[in-house]
Amino acid sequence: MGFFNKNGWRMFCDPDELPTLVEWLKERHFSFGVHKSNRVGKYEEYPRLSEQLLRTDGGCPTACALCGREGIGCHQWMEGDDADCIERNARRFYLCGTCVREKIMPHERLYSRAEDVL
């Protein structure tokens, strides 16, 4: 899975997927680094934005769940669990651009935009 955060683009993969990914990056002349993740499978308690929502219904495409503003464009986001997994039990809620910049981008926990919904 790949995602952007304040440090750039990151992608987690299984060891057997690494050679293919490295070759793909080299072919496209991307600069990159490969590091072993010490986070996968670990339980680390990071604060959850889902526990700070003003709208407990998760908001909607025109209402931000975090700040409560209405009449603005919002995208749905998924909150990763304590192992940064968004594939099981991910909490979903809508956020405006301001909350994304101020809350999601600097946050330690993984948040991924749900691409299938606006």
C-alpha positions in Angstrom: 0.0 0.0 0.0 1.3 3.4 -0.8 0.4 6.7 0.8 1.6 10.3 1.2 2.5 11.9 4.5 4.6 14.8 5.6 7.8 12.9 4.7 6.8 12.1 1.1 5.4 8.9 -0.4 5.7 5.6 1.4 4.8 2.1 0.4 4.7 -1.0 2.5 5.2 -4.3 0.8 6.1 -7.9 1.5 9.7 -8.9 1.1 8.9 -11.0 -2.1 7.3 -7.9 -3.7 10.4 -5.7 -3.1 12.5 -6.6 -6.2 9.6 -5.8 -8.6 8.9 -2.5 -6.9 12.6 -1.5 -6.9 12.8 -2.3 -10.6 9.7 -0.3 -11.4 11.1 2.7 -9.5 14.5 2.4 -11.2 12.9 2.3 -14.7 11.1 5.5 -14.0 14.2 7.2 -12.5 12.6 7.8 -9.1 14.9 8.4 -6.2 14.0 6.1 -3.3 15.2 4.4 -0.3 14.3 1.0 1.1 14.0 0.5 4.9 12.7 -2.3 7.0 9.5 -1.4 8.8 9.6 -2.0 12.5 5.9 -1.0 12.9 4.1 -3.8 11.1 2.2 -6.0 13.6 3.2 -3.8 16.6 0.6 -2.2 18.9 1.3 1.5 19.2 -1.1 3.8 20.8 -1.6 6.9 18.6 -4.5 9.3 19.2 -7.4 8.7 16.9 -9.1 11.5 15.1 -12.2 9.4 14.9 -12.6 10.0 18.7 -12.5 13.8 18.2 -15.3 14.0 15.5 -17.9 16.7 16.1 -20.3 14.8 13.8 -20.5 11.2 15.1 -22.4 10.1 12.0 -19.1 10.5 10.0 -20.2 13.5 8.0 -21.1 13.5 4.3 -19.7 14.8 1.0 -20.8 18.4 2.0 -20.2 18.3 5.8 -16.9 17.8 7.6 -17.1 15.3 10.5 -14.1 16.7 12.3 -14.8 20.4 12.4 -18.5 20.2 11.7 -18.5 22.8 8.9 -21.3 22.3 6.3 -21.8 23.3 2.7 -18.2 22.5 1.7 -16.6 19.8 -0.4 -15.3 16.8 1.6 -13.7 13.5 0.8 -14.0 10.3 2.8 -11.0 9.1 4.7 -10.1 5.8 6.4 -8.3 5.7 9.7 -5.7 3.0 10.1 -5.5 0.8 13.2 -2.6 0.6 15.6 -0.6 -1.3 13.0 -1.5 1.2 10.3 -3.8 -1.3 8.6 -6.8 0.1 6.8 -8.0 -3.2 5.4 -9.9 -4.4 8.4 -12.1 -2.4 10.8 -11.1 0.9 9.2 -13.2 3.8 10.5 -14.5 6.1 7.7 -15.4 9.7 7.9 -15.6 12.8 5.7 -13.1 15.7 6.1 -12.8 19.1 4.5 -9.5 20.3 2.9 -8.6 22.5 6.0 -8.9 19.5 8.4 -6.8 17.4 6.0 -4.0 19.9 5.9 -4.1 20.7 9.6 -5.0 17.3 11.1 -4.4 14.5 8.7 -1.1 15.5 7.1 0.9 15.9 10.3 -0.7 13.0 12.1 1.3 9.9 13.2 -1.5 7.4 12.4 -2.1 6.3 8.8 -5.1 7.9 7.1 -5.9 7.0 3.6 -8.4 8.7 1.3 -11.2 6.4 0.2 -10.9 6.7 -3.6 -14.2 5.1 -4.4 -16.3 7.9 -2.9 -16.4 11.7 -3.0 
